[in-house]
Amino acid sequence: MTVSSPELTVHVGDSVFMGCVVQSTEEKHVVKVDWTLSKGEYAESEYVLYYYSNLSVPTGRFQNRSHLVGDILRNDGSLLLQNVQEADQGTYTCEIRLESESMVSKKSVKLRVLPEEPKELTVHVGDSIPMRCVFQSTEKKHVTKVDWMFSSGKHAKEEVVWSYDFNMLSGYFQNQGRFRNRVDLMGDISRNDGSILLQTVKKSDQGIYTCRIYLGKLESRKTIELHVLFVPYSSVNSTAALKSLESKEKANPEKHVYSSITTWETMEEGPNGQSEATYMTMVRTILGP
């Protein structure tokens, strides 16, 4: 029996949950589970993980990254794949065999892997910055808890930035300290998205932010390093000075004075009645502003 293939899109470094559950009317136990990856229709399949004789064994490059997280006693062979790599893109197939049955139940998941999101973000003082945290899953498993923590350094004490707990009456909780009223949920919790928006960023907000998002006992973790810069003083100063100058000119426009100059010739006679010199007399008349 084969079930239709859902599709998931993740970024390099993310975690992904791929469900694989067999419904049975009889109380038959799972005897074998195989998870394989195929890169194409004619490509050879690669083993990811297998379960047999009560042992779960990740294989090859998937060691330490793939985990059988379903409840085998409930015919659940679901897989958790962590720290997804670009080479992990392809079609994952789960095969479950129940005891005393020759038929195998199959389920496939198409996984698309996008480039890694930046691990370091840069923002200016006073601006806002979004920080993403999503747990991709094929199943409608609801997020039970989200924790956003902050540390100013490797050995510094962690502070709560924002958190969500399904079991709490209010659900949401914000730090009453310096992050108070500056953090908003940007993602959709019902879609396993615990992304946040940090507003009115301060210089003291620079440091390491860690998001932990839980689907029951399953955990996905993401770390972001935030760098906070001051707005360059020179650009602010010059812009302010220019605006001040423009305002001053509008308030006190410069007055211009124009004038005309009129000239007369004056003749003076010498002792003998002859003209000895000619003088120019200039009179300036103010015309006004």
Order of alpha helices (4+ residues) and beta strands (2+ residues): beta-beta-beta-beta-beta-beta-beta-beta-beta-beta-beta-beta-beta-beta-beta-beta-beta-beta-beta-beta-alpha-beta-beta
